[in-house]
């Protein structure tokens, strides 16, 4: 029988943003240090990989929420996650407005607490980050840096700007900081998208951005987490 105590703690992150802001490229760049350029999917994608944070390995699960459904608030994906990364393009004001709208909705709507944090009455307890991508196209900028800083400060989110294409260090610092903010990641959970998908995990499709040391799988729908919030894991 597998010893769960020997398993690395698991952290789940939802990456949310409009289409063509570079969410998929950002995730693949962070996990593999490779750049995939423009990539568009009509469905959510789930990535899984073990990464070191502050010298400790964690089992990271990242859901790339499809921007094709930007007219619908991604409530199920947020409920599933321990932290959220909101991505917009500094060259696209509408993408910034969508990220702001999601942050506003999070501020108004309780999330019943992140599974890693236990019960909570305030959605602000979930770690949030706002990242403006495509700074390499600064000559096409539509969103000033100060505007992004102001929105993130108003919602208790960390703020960064980066260029996934240029592999800027701010990208890695942003994600590392977000993962470190997840205070007590769970070692085991009653609800797991990877368990629901079963044998699909580990088999990347030819049409998906794959990485060699982890896995990626199409995730047409994230099942709603019907279980009650879990207590923090024992040290």
Secondary structure, DSSP 8 states (H G I E B T S, - for coil): ---GGGS-EEEEEEEE--TTSSHHHHHHHHHHS----S---SSEEEEEEEEEETTEEEEEEEEE--GGGTTS--HHHHHH-SEEEEEEETT-HHHHHHHHHHHHHHHHS-----TTT---S-GGGSEEEEEEE-GGGGGG--S-HHHHHHHHHHTT-EEEE--TTTT-HHHHHHHHHHHHH-TT-BS--S--HHHHHGGGTT---TTS---SSSEEEEES------S--------
